[in-house]
């Protein structure tokens, strides 16, 4: 049950059914992959990569990592005791576990820190707006929105009308498959441009600002170049019940983004429409796929990218010479000379290394 309905004393049975449907859809995704069959209905081993994860292959991960570290620091400042308790439990949970378990536990820890720091407020806002727009499109019950949400929905509809765009009935929140990229994604909507009567991918974005259009253009290009669309059987028991049907012919050149930020730069709530070059976005998606395959290949034991060069084994002289280079006191050097002589390896080369070490120690500042 969503947080909105938990706090809504007026929630009806239909409201709860709508939330149950959302939960059923989410069961299609597990461990970050879509568990849907191949186009011919056969089992898809390992599932499909998510389109959003595919395009992240070209994301600036350094900036994201810095932001996440900042959120952890803020969380510590807000409630250090709580974060430390959570950290101890997480460390216990990951002890001796394999990578997938450790990754999931650590991601959950970071996510809880973001809840505490306020870093998840943006994503929560975005999820709420997506659910609101989807419910309106599908005419399904939704939790009662607040005044700001109702205002946003009205502006969303007005923006579509002003730009002569309409949502195509039945083509909202649909899973689409792109076999060439081994990926599945969920498109927000298909829009018809009333000026040209052409169909286009439409996507709702709610972030504060657009730092880059690379990932967005690649994401929408994947949707536009999909080969099929999942048609669910609405089976309450099996979330994956259904079949692949033909993807409608949409523009491969232009997609639309409807931007609904919590705080619009104008200072007044607004929803803007952007045209996105998905022809260029497809090239980015292809690059992202190459990166994914290259990373995968680099992890395969049967196809190593590097191997040990054949060479003679390290000699005792080389090992002792390296130890003379590391001595930090005359006493340590003297002891090492005695060790070399006792081992029967003392020679001209090691004598020169010992002398060099002695001179280094004499000339080094105290």
C-alpha positions in Angstrom: 0.0 0.0 0.0 1.3 3.4 -0.9 2.1 6.0 1.8 -0.6 8.2 0.3 -3.3 5.6 0.8 -2.1 4.7 4.3 -2.9 8.2 5.3 -6.1 8.5 3.4 -9.2 7.6 5.5 -11.4 8.0 2.4 -9.6 5.4 0.3 -12.1 3.1 -1.4 -11.9 -0.5 -2.5 -11.2 0.7 -6.0 -8.3 2.8 -4.8 -6.8 -0.2 -3.1 -7.4 -2.3 -6.3 -5.4 0.3 -8.3 -2.5 0.1 -5.8 -2.6 -3.7 -6.0 -2.3 -3.5 -9.8 0.7 -1.2 -9.4 2.3 -3.8 -7.0 1.5 -6.6 -9.5 3.3 -4.8 -12.3 6.4 -4.3 -10.1 6.7 -8.0 -9.6 7.7 -8.2 -13.3 11.0 -6.7 -12.2 13.4 -8.5 -9.9 17.1 -8.0 -9.1 17.1 -5.0 -11.5 15.9 -7.0 -14.5 12.6 -7.6 -16.4 11.4 -11.2 -16.0 9.5 -11.4 -19.3 9.8 -14.1 -22.0 11.5 -14.0 -25.4 9.4 -12.7 -28.3 8.5 -16.3 -29.2 7.2 -16.9 -25.7 10.1 -19.0 -24.6 11.9 -18.5 -21.3 14.4 -15.6 -21.2 17.4 -16.9 -19.2 18.6 -14.2 -16.9 15.8 -11.7 -17.8 16.2 -8.5 -19.8 18.4 -5.6 -18.8 16.4 -2.4 -17.9 16.6 0.3 -20.5 17.3 2.9 -17.8 20.3 0.7 -16.6 21.5 0.3 -20.1 21.8 4.1 -20.8 23.5 4.6 -17.4 26.5 3.0 -19.0 27.5 6.4 -20.3 26.4 8.4 -17.2 28.9 10.5 -15.3 29.1 8.1 -12.3 31.7 10.3 -10.5 29.2 13.2 -10.0 26.6 10.7 -8.8 29.0 9.1 -6.3 30.0 12.5 -4.9 26.3 13.4 -4.5 25.6 10.1 -2.7 28.5 10.6 -0.3 27.2 14.1 0.4 23.8 12.6 1.3 25.4 10.1 3.7 27.3 13.0 5.3 24.1 15.0 5.7 22.4 12.0 7.2 25.2 11.6 9.8 24.8 15.3 10.6 21.0 14.9 11.1 21.1 11.7 13.2 24.6 10.2 13.7 23.4 7.5 16.2 20.7 6.3 13.8 23.1 6.1 10.8 25.8 4.3 12.9 23.2 1.7 14.1 22.1 1.1 10.6 25.7 0.9 9.4 26.5 -1.8 12.0 23.5 -3.9 10.9 24.5 -3.5 7.3 28.0 -4.6 8.0 26.7 -7.7 9.7 24.3 -8.4 6.8 27.1 -8.3 4.2 29.6 -10.3 6.1 30.7 -13.3 4.1 28.0 -12.8 1.4 28.5 -12.7 -2.3 28.7 -9.6 -4.4 25.0 -9.4 -5.4 23.9 -9.6 -1.7 26.5 -7.1 -0.6 25.5 -4.7 -3.4 21.8 -4.9 -2.5 22.4 -4.3 1.2 24.8 -1.4 0.6 22.3 0.2 -1.9 19.6 -0.1 0.7 21.8 1.5 3.4 22.6 4.5 1.1 18.9 4.8 0.2 18.0 5.0 3.9 20.6 7.7 4.3 19.0 9.6 1.5 15.6 9.2 3.1 17.1 10.8 6.2 19.0 13.5 4.4 16.1 14.5 2.1 17.9 13.3 -1.0 15.0 11.0 -2.0 12.4 13.8 -2.0 13.0 14.4 -5.7 12.4 10.8 -6.7 9.4 10.5 -4.4 7.9 13.6 -6.0 8.6 12.2 -9.5 7.0 8.8 -8.6 3.9 10.5 -7.2 3.6 12.7 -10.4 4.0 9.7 -12.7 1.4 7.7 -10.8 -1.0 10.7 -11.0 -0.5 11.2 -14.7 -0.8 7.4 -15.4 -4.0 7.1 -13.3 -5.5 10.1 -15.3 -4.5 8.5 -18.6 -5.8 5.1 -17.7 -8.9 6.5 -15.9 -8.0 4.3 -12.9 -8.6 5.2 -9.3 -5.8 7.0 -7.4 -5.2 8.4 -4.0 -6.7 11.9 -3.6 -4.1 14.3 -4.8 -3.3 17.6 -3.0 -4.0 21.0 -4.5 -0.5 21.3 -6.0 -0.8 17.9 -7.7 -4.2 18.8 -9.1 -2.7 22.1 -10.4 0.2 20.2 -12.0 -2.2 17.7 -13.7 -4.2 20.5 -15.1 -1.1 22.2 -16.4 0.1 18.9 -17.9 -3.1 18.5 -19.9 -3.1 22.2 -21.0 0.5 21.9 -22.1 -0.4 18.9 -24.3 -3.3 20.8 -25.8 -1.2 23.9 -26.4 1.4 21.9 -28.2 -1.3 20.1 -30.2 -0.4 16.7 -28.7 -2.7 14.0 -27.5 -2.1 10.8 -25.5 -3.0 7.6 -27.4 -5.5 5.6 -25.4 -4.1 2.3 -24.1 -0.5 3.1 -24.7 0.6 4.3 -21.3 3.1 2.6 -19.0 3.7 -0.2 -21.5 6.7 -2.6 -21.4 8.6 -2.7 -24.7 11.4 -5.0 -25.8 14.5 -4.0 -27.8 16.2 -7.4 -28.6 19.1 -5.7 -30.4 20.1 -4.2 -27.0 18.8 -7.2 -24.9 16.7 -4.7 -23.0 13.2 -4.0 -21.9 11.8 -0.7 -20.7 8.5 1.0 -19.7 7.4 3.9 -21.8 5.3 6.6 -20.3 3.0 7.2 -23.3 2.7 7.4 -27.0 1.6 10.8 -28.3 0.0 11.8 -31.5 1.1 15.1 -33.0 -2.1 16.7 -34.3 -0.1 18.8 -36.8 1.4 15.8 -38.6 -0.8 12.9 -37.3 2.5 11.1 -36.5 3.0 9.1 -33.4 5.8 9.9 -31.0 7.2 8.5 -27.7 6.2 10.8 -24.8 8.0 10.9 -21.5 7.3 12.7 -18.2 10.4 14.1 -16.4 10.3 15.9 -13.1 14.0 16.5 -12.2 15.1 20.0 -11.0 17.1 20.6 -14.2 18.6 18.8 -17.2 22.3 18.3 -16.6 22.6 16.3 -19.9 20.2 15.0 -22.5 22.4 12.0 -23.4 20.7 9.4 -21.3 17.2 10.8 -21.9 17.6 10.8 -25.7 19.1 7.3 -25.6 16.3 6.0 -23.3 13.6 7.4 -25.6 15.4 6.1 -28.7 15.3 2.6 -27.2 11.5 2.9 -26.7 11.0 4.2 -30.3 13.1 1.4 -31.8 11.4 -1.4 -29.8 10.1 -4.4 -31.7 7.2 -5.4 -29.5 5.0 -4.3 -26.6 3.9 -6.5 -23.7 0.2 -7.0 -23.5 -0.7 -8.2 -20.0 -3.5 -10.7 -19.4 -4.2 -9.0 -16.0 -3.7 -12.3 -14.3 -3.9 -11.6 -10.5 -1.8 -14.7 -9.8 1.0 -14.5 -12.5 2.3 -10.9 -13.1 4.1 -12.2 -16.2 1.0 -13.6 -17.9 0.5 -12.1 -21.3 2.1 -11.9 -24.7 4.2 -9.7 -27.0 2.3 -7.7 -29.6 3.5 -5.5 -32.4 4.9 -2.2 -31.5 3.1 0.8 -33.1 5.1 2.7 -35.7 6.4 5.8 -34.0 8.8 8.5 -35.1 12.5 7.4 -35.0 13.6 11.0 -35.2 11.7 13.0 -32.5 10.3 12.2 -29.1 8.7 14.5 -26.6 9.6 15.2 -23.0 7.0 16.9 -20.7 9.0 18.6 -18.0 7.1 19.0 -14.7 9.6 20.2 -12.0 8.6 20.8 -8.5 10.0 24.3 -8.7 9.9 25.8 -12.2 12.6 28.4 -13.1 9.8 30.9 -13.9 8.8 30.8 -10.2 5.3 29.7 -11.2 4.2 26.1 -11.7 4.4 25.1 -15.3 4.9 22.1 -17.6 7.1 22.5 -20.7 7.4 20.4 -23.8 10.8 19.5 -25.3 11.5 17.9 -28.6 14.3 15.3 -28.3 16.6 14.2 -31.0 16.3 10.4 -30.7 18.1 9.8 -33.9 21.3 11.0 -32.1 19.9 9.2 -29.0 20.1 5.9 -30.8 23.8 6.3 -31.5 24.2 7.0 -27.7 22.2 3.8 -26.9 24.4 1.8 -29.3 27.5 3.2 -27.6 26.0 2.3 -24.2 25.3 -1.3 -25.4 28.9 -1.6 -26.6 30.1 -0.5 -23.2 27.9 -3.0 -21.5 29.2 -5.8 -23.7 32.8 -4.7 -23.3 32.5 -4.7 -19.5 30.8 -8.1 -19.6 33.6 -9.5 -21.8 36.2 -8.1 -19.5 34.8 -10.2 -16.6 34.8 -13.5 -18.5 37.5 -15.9 -17.4 37.5 -17.7 -20.8 38.3 -14.5 -22.6 41.0 -12.6 -20.6 42.1 -9.2 -21.6 45.5 -9.6 -20.0 47.9 -12.5 -19.2 51.1 -13.0 -17.3 54.2 -12.5 -19.5 56.5 -15.4 -19.4 59.8 -14.5 -17.7 62.4 -16.0 -15.4 61.4 -16.1 -11.7 62.4 -13.3 -9.4 65.9 -14.0 -8.0 67.1 -13.8 -4.4 69.4 -11.0 -5.4 66.4 -9.0 -6.8 64.4 -9.6 -3.6 67.2 -8.5 -1.3 68.0 -5.5 -3.5 64.4 -4.4 -3.1 64.6 -4.8 0.7 67.8 -2.6 0.8 65.8 0.1 -1.1 63.2 0.0 1.7 65.5 0.2 4.8 64.8 3.2 6.9 67.6 3.0 9.6 71.3 2.1 9.6 70.6 -0.7 12.1 68.0 -2.1 9.7 70.5 -2.0 6.9 73.3 -3.7 9.0 70.9 -6.5 10.0 70.0 -7.0 6.4 73.6 -7.3 5.3 74.1 -10.0 8.0 71.0 -11.8 6.8 72.3 -11.8 3.2 75.7 -13.2 4.3 74.1 -15.9 6.4 71.8 -16.9 3.5 74.9 -17.1 1.2 73.6 -14.6 -1.3 75.9 -11.7 -0.6 77.5 -10.4 -3.8 78.8 -7.3 -5.6 75.3 -6.2 -6.6 73.9 -6.4 -3.1 77.0 -4.6 -1.8 76.3 -1.7 -4.2 72.7 -1.7 -3.1 73.7 -1.6 0.6 76.1 1.3 -0.1 73.4 3.2 -2.0 71.0 2.7 1.0 73.7 3.9 3.4 74.3 7.1 1.4 70.5 7.7 1.1 70.1 7.5 4.9 73.1 9.9 5.5 71.7 12.5 3.2 68.0 12.2 4.1 66.6 14.9 6.4 65.9 13.7 9.9 
